[in-house]
Amino acid sequence: MLNVTLKQLRYAEALARHQHFGRAAAACSVTQPALSAQIKDLETMLGSVLFERGARTLRLTAFGEAFVERVGPILRSVDELEDLARAAQDRLIGRLRIGIIPTIAPYLLPVVARNLTDTFEGLDLHVRESLTSKLLEELAEGRLDTAILALPIGEPGLQEVALFDEEFLLVRPLSDANKPVPPQEALRHMKLLLLEEGHCFRDQALSFCETQAPRPREMLDGSSLSTLVQMVGAGMGVTLIPQMAASVETRSAAVALARFQAPQPQRRVGMVWRRTNPLAEQLQQVAQVVRDTTAAWIAEQAGEVEPV
């Protein structure tokens, strides 16, 4: 009978996911030698090699692929047993793994993280920042409990809970501060700076700028909202940013903020989790804390920018 441990299974799954001993060890919060030793012991116990090791590459063997494919559901089932036990408690305690997209994380986290840990005594908050597609993948695989992102998602297996609606603001060079705010259709003919492909905020900005006309005449991509704002300050074009990012990203840039006339572009921010998650009731409580915490903050942010 094989005496395979859960630790070994978790290490094998992490190594298959990261395809790098150092990154897998970091993800598992262990040293690289410790992880390597456990993987070697596991392969010896199984009597077959899981990973093909090259000078610069690491890939699963055919047996390794079949093995790891079966490991995933086992680990998720074990995690769900742990969640089931936590769900029987009166309040949420222990580890909570939250994913959050980059256009929300730097601005929302400082506001809500303290309130969550104050409200749920004993909560061990783990935050993962990544793009929507990656967060949804990790939710499905059970590596995240919940995620904060832009709605709707439209996945049948996920529960969606709205938190708040947020407007987009126009960022333009400081020299344009006193000019009228361009109408929606005019943005299609301006040099529009957008986030790189993969960011949902890029798609939302394009959706506002486009109706039945072609894509904006010129577009430049940036890796972050901070980069976009600095590009605007350098006179390279205009961009849109979410309201929550305005005070942080524009304080050191020579730019002007303006609110659009109706219809104002906006996004709905919400939380999602697997419908099968035993912690669903507790996650509803988490969502309410986030909603209550951000309500006054969003109103305060909105009052800082007046229409031009």
Helices and strands as residue ranges (DSSP letters): H 6-18, H 21-27, H 32-46, E 51-53, E 58-60, H 62-87, E 94-100, H 105-119, E 123-129, H 132-140, E 146-151, E 158-173, G 174-176, G 184-189, E 191-195, H 200-209, E 218-222, H 225-233, E 238-242, G 243-245, H 246-249, E 255-259, E 266-274, H 280-302
